[in-house]
Amino acid sequence: MIAEILSKELNIKLIQSQNVIKLIDEGNTIPFIARYRKELTGSLDDEILRKFDTRLKYIRNLEEKKETVLKNIEEQGKLTKELKEQIKNATTLVEVEDLYRPYKQKRRTRATIAKEKGLDGLAEIILNQEVERPIEEIAEEYIKIDEEDDSKSVHNIEEAINGAKDIIAEIISDNAQFRSLIREVSYEDGQINSKSKSEDESSVYDMYSDYTENISNIASHRILAINRGEKEKILRIKVVAPEEEILSYLKRHVLINKGKPTQPQYNKYTEDILVDTIEDSYKRLIGPAIERELRNQLTENAEDKSIKVFSKNLEQLLMQAPIVDKVVLGWDPAFRTGCKLAVVDGTGKVLETGLVFPTEPQNKVAETRSTVRDLIFKYDIDLIAIGNGTASRESEEIVADIIKDLDTQYVIVNEAGASVYSASKLATEEFPDYNVGERSAISIARRLQDPLAELVKIDPKSIGVGQYQHDMNQKKLGESLDKVVEKSVNNVGVDLNTASVSLMEHVSGISKAVAKNIVNYREENGKFSSRKELLKVSKLGPKAYEQCAGFMKVKNNKNPLDNTTVHPESYKATEKLLKSLGYSLEDLANKKIKESDLDLNDTQYEKLAIDLDIGEITLRDIVNELKKPGRDPRDEMPQPILRKDVLSMEDLEEGMIMSGTVRNVVDFGAFVDIGVHQDGLVHISQLVENKFVKHPLDIVSVGDIVEVKVLDVDIERHRIQLSMII
């Protein structure tokens, strides 16, 4: 049943759904399933598999909830055949909760107090609307004095009727059909309104000081903005539902019409009481509950959308092209405390650190120039990576002047999270001989050389490529971003002999403890000579080896396949394939295989798959890997823009065409670094000509190199408006 639901939801074949469930239940990771079990999944990619996994957990949770609810209602002796079918057919947890509400044990309410007084019968009489005398006369029969427990007494007619009304109000509120329709109508036709608590005070929330928008249309970033304003006690938020329409609906379904459709005729003794009760039920019970649900739903949807944007941005940032084999000078800019420097060689090894004071208040520009040029000549520095934080612009101007007659270039690097990392326990363990500032400069240099290897050391939430990340469910955000890191690390793979614990713990099947064991083994026994040697690592058993082996690479060893994405389970088939083509593993190691010899047609693939006893999809993947063994998928990403000179906002003119790097993507556009320290905004309407753009991520991603035109420069407000419509 679950397999059928998922196959319909994700538009995949039933056999694919069944196989994926089996693979997940067997403890296989999503990266492993995506890459090495394509025959079983029909080549479902990582994204679909993660959606599948999330929905599988939800549906299983839903089924467990249904079983619990059915059991509880049955124990109460109230489970009807119709109710059982409704619960079994429910497709969401909200539906199940609505159906369970009348039978759920509640905290003490006005209705339960009335029931304790024995007013159920009176409530039933009023609700049935079959009386032929005033309710007051009937209510008089329910007056009673309990001398032992006065809380169970009914002192007068008014108390009896009010108690009955409380019971009826709760019955109406607990009706699953009513709640479902009211929820739907409130979402489709309701509005969300925000008002400033103080009309005299100006704030960043001025646009929301008296703001109204339809609930069904409001953008996710506006939901998160007004939520923040409410949290900061600046805004007052209210859901404005179509109350008249809702009350009219409730009256039609609660009041029994004994007349004609065009001439309603209700029981004259109960009509006014029920109309009053309906209004009380909605305003006191249903309305506030639905408002809370809608606010929660809007927030959850907004969070999901923002997390999706954050995740996509993070993936693009992690997958930025590395700058390999370059000596880099990391420059962590600052004013009073000075600019921290760190020279890092092509392998990431720290060669030297330093401290200069070119900015205010010291202004030791000449001394800085001498120190930096000495470092450039001493280590043959190729690039200077300048952090984009405080004093970045001033540092950039100084660096541009220092290198103007040299071959060295500079790059502005997003330093978000560098300070967090440099003060962390991990940084202390990694660089015990350096202070916090030096570690930050090292991080800035190394994240230019290998963004993925360096950024995995930092909490993804601190990297700063999202929107309102501090205003959303931190657990959900953290889990989503961790999945992005896992996907990126496994997509690239890791060098078993150089990867840090921080990098390896994201590899398929590897926990943090096992990652530490791998590094400890490497330190005690020297470099790994093969993937198979992983089985000697403490707590890394056959299952973990199966999951991780294909993502762990060993360079320059006897078996060149260990430096490819070919899984060890396919080594024999790969060797047979090479032999059938007239090559050997030695030829692969020496790069003697002609790519043209690997250009096979469909018939050849079909025959070879049978001969090698291997899946055709897997065979195609192996052939693609043999064409470019050990390739890095990041090599296809745009390279960072290297600069020699510096621009300021004053240099910009309307109409200028420039190249820039996309630094962040949000719901309303993209921020682009054009080399003037202040990122410019390309509004969503300026991303592409004559085409509706649902979201900027459909057009650009973090790290993209784009051509932009300057539309407007507001120096006073530090704002630059750009356009990609040139």
Secondary structure as GFF3:
##gff-version 3
##sequence-region A 1 726
A	DSSP	alpha_helix	2	9	.	.	.	ID=ss1
A	DSSP	alpha_helix	14	25	.	.	.	ID=ss2
A	DSSP	alpha_helix	30	36	.	.	.	ID=ss3
A	DSSP	alpha_helix	38	41	.	.	.	ID=ss4
A	DSSP	alpha_helix	46	75	.	.	.	ID=ss5
A	DSSP	alpha_helix	81	89	.	.	.	ID=ss6
A	DSSP	alpha_helix	93	100	.	.	.	ID=ss7
A	DSSP	three_ten_helix	101	103	.	.	.	ID=ss8
A	DSSP	alpha_helix	110	116	.	.	.	ID=ss9
A	DSSP	alpha_helix	120	128	.	.	.	ID=ss10
A	DSSP	alpha_helix	135	140	.	.	.	ID=ss11
A	DSSP	three_ten_helix	150	152	.	.	.	ID=ss12
A	DSSP	alpha_helix	157	173	.	.	.	ID=ss13
A	DSSP	alpha_helix	176	189	.	.	.	ID=ss14
A	DSSP	beta_strand	191	196	.	.	.	ID=ss15
A	DSSP	three_ten_helix	206	208	.	.	.	ID=ss16
A	DSSP	beta_strand	210	214	.	.	.	ID=ss17
A	DSSP	alpha_helix	220	231	.	.	.	ID=ss18
A	DSSP	beta_strand	235	240	.	.	.	ID=ss19
A	DSSP	alpha_helix	243	254	.	.	.	ID=ss20
A	DSSP	alpha_helix	271	280	.	.	.	ID=ss21
A	DSSP	pi_helix	281	286	.	.	.	ID=ss22
A	DSSP	alpha_helix	287	318	.	.	.	ID=ss23
A	DSSP	beta_strand	328	332	.	.	.	ID=ss24
A	DSSP	beta_strand	339	344	.	.	.	ID=ss25
A	DSSP	beta_strand	350	356	.	.	.	ID=ss26
A	DSSP	alpha_helix	365	379	.	.	.	ID=ss27
A	DSSP	beta_strand	383	387	.	.	.	ID=ss28
A	DSSP	alpha_helix	392	402	.	.	.	ID=ss29
A	DSSP	beta_strand	409	413	.	.	.	ID=ss30
A	DSSP	alpha_helix	418	422	.	.	.	ID=ss31
A	DSSP	alpha_helix	425	430	.	.	.	ID=ss32
A	DSSP	alpha_helix	436	449	.	.	.	ID=ss33
A	DSSP	alpha_helix	451	455	.	.	.	ID=ss34
A	DSSP	three_ten_helix	460	462	.	.	.	ID=ss35
A	DSSP	three_ten_helix	469	471	.	.	.	ID=ss36
A	DSSP	alpha_helix	474	492	.	.	.	ID=ss37
A	DSSP	beta_strand	494	495	.	.	.	ID=ss38
A	DSSP	alpha_helix	501	504	.	.	.	ID=ss39
A	DSSP	alpha_helix	512	525	.	.	.	ID=ss40
A	DSSP	three_ten_helix	531	536	.	.	.	ID=ss41
A	DSSP	alpha_helix	542	548	.	.	.	ID=ss42
A	DSSP	three_ten_helix	549	551	.	.	.	ID=ss43
A	DSSP	beta_strand	552	553	.	.	.	ID=ss44
A	DSSP	three_ten_helix	560	563	.	.	.	ID=ss45
A	DSSP	three_ten_helix	568	570	.	.	.	ID=ss46
A	DSSP	alpha_helix	571	580	.	.	.	ID=ss47
A	DSSP	alpha_helix	585	589	.	.	.	ID=ss48
A	DSSP	three_ten_helix	595	598	.	.	.	ID=ss49
A	DSSP	alpha_helix	602	612	.	.	.	ID=ss50
A	DSSP	alpha_helix	616	627	.	.	.	ID=ss51
A	DSSP	three_ten_helix	633	636	.	.	.	ID=ss52
A	DSSP	three_ten_helix	649	651	.	.	.	ID=ss53
A	DSSP	beta_strand	657	666	.	.	.	ID=ss54
A	DSSP	beta_strand	669	673	.	.	.	ID=ss55
A	DSSP	beta_strand	680	683	.	.	.	ID=ss56
A	DSSP	three_ten_helix	684	686	.	.	.	ID=ss57
A	DSSP	three_ten_helix	696	698	.	.	.	ID=ss58
A	DSSP	beta_strand	705	714	.	.	.	ID=ss59
A	DSSP	beta_strand	719	723	.	.	.	ID=ss60
###
